[in-house]
Amino acid sequence: MNYQELAKRYQTPLYVYDFDYIKNRYISLKNAFAGRKSLLCYAVKANSNLSILKLLAQLGAGFDCVSIGEVKRALIAGAKSYQIIFSGVGKSDDELSQALKNDILMINLESPAEMDALEKIAQSLGKKARISIRVNPNVDAKTHPYISTGLNENKFGVDIQSAKQMYIKAKNSEFLEPIGVHFHIGSQLSDHAPIIEAAGIVAKLVKELKALEIDIKFFDVGGGIGIKYENETEIDLYDYAQGILGELSGLDVSIVCEPGRFIVGNSGVLLTSVLYEKFNKNKRFVIVDGGMNDLIRPSLYEAYHEISSFNQEGETSLCDIVGPICESGDFFGKNVNLPPCKNGDLLVIKSAGAYGFSMSSNYNSRARAAEVALENGKDRLIRKRESFDDLISHEKDFL
């Protein structure tokens, strides 16, 4: 599909996703665990568009949710309740209550205090809460510190000994049923060795729990498989799966994996149009109609996204690609080599399918972009562009 045609039809900034790519990525990871019981729970936070969730639900995916809003999105999109996991370090009492009422597969607990809260809520509802516990194996994922989650210094999970005590307490509770164990050491991983190391540590815990007659049925290895943004090496899926399975020798458990970025990251691009160029002495800026409110990863993580131009005329030179937001951190790329750009030229910001739209905002009272799906050679709108009336709809009645 011609991006220039899409930009003309739907305007910019515009998110475009390749649904055929998403389908193929899901199938490739599912096949890596062929021969073993497995459940791939898509990490909804990566991209929560209902049409993407529906596509994955139709493929048989489960869903990893970190808010009750994500749980509701998954259910609306056709997810089966028994394939939904509710994770997150800060669930409210109301969220826990709604999760129990929706009878999801399990609630992933992150602290003894949270377990106490869930037990009380389950008792009040007369239900038994199926739980897993997020274990912190203290393994360095060797990734960006903002997306590393498996060390003791991170806010996520509990240490092995604390987890063991929590499992024993849950086993003895009338209103808790421990059925799973979970770990997630970080995102954008390019080496499977830390994941396999963590799997070995947590597998040892599961064997100890089974010896205590605590029947763990689900072994959740989290997500975190990285993608290629620039020159990263992608994890070999066969080696990844076999390495994990090797650590589970002798354990009869279902493997749970929570891919997000891996599934959708390179399915998507953000299209943005050039407004004009600006020169401050020897510094060249290409100013575009998209901003950090549309894609915040470069500002937040100094993340790299490849950026290309459809205009290939003229000698290239280095430039910063910046948006209209009133912040110095409003940029998509620095020292990018591009030919001269003029008003209306289209730029393509790649690898924007994950943590792009889902982290977008209305900062500077800017309407969020439209989203378009490409499937079987056809395009369709899957989220309309916001209007100014959408932005003020929850405020104007109070004037």
Buried (B, 14 or more C-beta within 10 A) or exposed (E): EEBEEBBEEBBBBBBBBBBBBBBEBBEEBBEBBEEEEBBBBBBBBBBBBBBBBBBBBEBEBBBBBBBBEBBEBBBEBEBBEEBBBBBBBEBEEEBBBBBBEBEBBBBBBBBBEBBBBBBEBBBEBEBBBBBBBBBBBBBEBEBEEEBBBBBEEBEBBBEBEBBBEBBBBBBEBEBBBBBBBBBBBBBBBBBBBBBBBBBBBBBEBBEEBBEEEBEBBBBBBBBBBBBBBEEEEBBEBEEBBBBBBEBBEEEEBBBBBBBBBBBBBBBBBBBBBBBEBEEEEEEBBBBBBBBBBBBBBBBEBEBBBBBBBEBEEEEEEEBBBBBBBEBEEBBBBEEBEBBBBEEEBBBBBBBBBBBBBBBBEEBBEBBBBBBBBBBEEEBEBBBEBBEEEEBEEEEEEEE
